Amino acid sequence: METLSLTDFIEEAKSQPLAAKMLGCHQTALSAAIRKNRQIFIQRAKGQIVGAYEVKPALNLPFVDKQKTPSVI
């Protein structure tokens, strides 16, 4: 399984509209997520998107981004 950050996924897709179509959402949602610096990651297996997740701070703790993207599992 491969994990990509949202920005890397969009760069690979060559455009926000195409990436949005692949994810089943609107281009404006991707644009807003990038603008707000949301930590969203896309998971792929054998070239197919199998999931996505977002890393968020919990319990009012500050978010510390020690690693830009998670390692490939």
Beta strands, then each sheet from edge to edge (+ up, - down):
strand 1: 2-5
strand 2: 39-45
strand 3: 48-55
sheet 1: 1+ 2- 3+
end
